[in-house]
Amino acid sequence: MPNEKPNGMFDAMRAVVRRIPKGKVTTYGDVAIAAGFPTGARQAAWCLKGAGPFLPWHRVIGKGGKILLRGANGVEQVQRLEAEGVKVHGTRVDLKRFGHTFRC
């Protein structure tokens, strides 16, 4: 993002998000932990806002496998996940089946 100032936390979190494989999901909390900020789940969500089309933001969901985005963004997230083979039931994804675990 051209006008964004460097932010170590956000950069680390975005690097973690890039490691999530196609067809898998993880939670905001797990992104924060893998980036070295174990209490930064809200910051993980914030850093993905407007992160651009090259970051697989749609692979990050809420605790317990819940799609947290509302409106058009939530619809887009579900569509992107389903296009990758992730099954979404209502607003939930089965983390046991589709969850990604980071190997730090």
matplotlib code that plots the C-alpha trace (Angstrom):
import matplotlib.pyplot as plt

x = [0.0, 1.7, 1.0, 1.3, 4.1, 6.1, 4.7, 6.7, 3.7, 1.5, 4.4, 5.0, 1.3, 0.9, 4.0, 2.3, -1.0, 1.0, 2.0, -1.5, -1.9, -4.7, -7.8, -6.9, -7.9, -6.6, -7.8, -6.9, -5.5, -3.3, -2.0, -1.0, 0.6, 2.6, 3.7, 5.0, 2.2, 0.1, -2.4, -2.8, -5.8, -7.6, -4.5, -4.4, -7.9, -7.1, -3.9, -5.9, -8.3, -7.4, -4.4, -4.8, -5.6, -2.3, -2.7, -5.0, -7.0, -10.0, -8.2, -8.3, -11.4, -12.6, -12.2, -14.1, -14.2, -16.7, -16.8, -16.8, -17.0, -20.5, -22.1, -20.3, -17.0, -18.4, -20.0, -16.7, -14.8, -17.2, -17.0, -13.2, -13.0, -15.5, -13.6, -10.5, -12.5, -13.2, -16.7, -18.6, -21.7, -23.7, -21.0, -18.8, -15.8, -14.7, -11.3, -10.5, -10.9, -9.7, -7.6, -3.9, -1.4, 1.7, 5.1, 7.1]
y = [0.0, 3.1, 5.6, 3.2, 3.7, 0.6, -1.2, -4.1, -5.8, -5.5, -6.5, -9.7, -10.5, -10.1, -12.3, -15.0, -14.7, -15.2, -18.6, -20.0, -22.5, -22.5, -24.4, -23.8, -21.2, -20.0, -17.6, -14.0, -15.2, -17.9, -15.3, -13.0, -15.9, -17.0, -13.4, -13.2, -11.1, -13.6, -11.0, -9.3, -11.0, -7.6, -6.1, -9.1, -8.3, -4.6, -5.2, -7.1, -4.2, -2.8, -5.0, -5.4, -8.1, -10.0, -11.0, -14.0, -12.2, -14.4, -17.4, -15.7, -16.2, -15.8, -18.0, -21.3, -21.1, -18.2, -15.8, -12.4, -10.1, -8.7, -7.6, -7.7, -8.4, -11.5, -12.7, -12.2, -14.1, -17.1, -17.1, -17.0, -19.8, -22.0, -21.4, -22.9, -25.9, -24.8, -25.8, -23.0, -24.0, -20.8, -18.7, -21.5, -23.4, -26.7, -26.0, -29.6, -30.2, -27.0, -25.4, -24.6, -25.0, -22.9, -24.6, -21.8]
z = [0.0, -1.2, 1.6, 4.5, 7.0, 7.9, 10.9, 12.3, 13.8, 10.7, 8.4, 10.5, 10.5, 6.8, 6.2, 8.3, 6.3, 3.1, 4.5, 4.7, 2.0, -0.6, 0.7, 4.4, 7.0, 10.3, 13.0, 13.7, 17.0, 15.4, 13.0, 15.9, 17.8, 14.7, 14.1, 17.7, 19.2, 21.2, 22.4, 19.0, 17.5, 17.0, 15.5, 13.1, 11.9, 11.7, 9.6, 7.0, 6.3, 2.9, 2.6, -1.1, -3.6, -3.3, 0.4, 1.0, 3.7, 3.1, 4.7, 8.1, 10.2, 13.7, 16.7, 16.4, 12.6, 12.3, 9.4, 11.1, 8.1, 7.3, 4.1, 0.8, 2.4, 4.2, 0.9, -0.9, 1.8, 1.6, -2.2, -2.2, 0.4, -1.5, -4.8, -3.0, -1.8, 1.7, 2.8, 4.6, 6.5, 7.2, 8.8, 10.0, 8.7, 10.2, 11.6, 12.1, 8.4, 6.9, 9.7, 9.1, 11.9, 11.7, 12.3, 13.8]

ax = plt.figure().add_subplot(projection="3d")
ax.plot(x, y, z, "-o")
ax.set_aspect("equal")
plt.show()
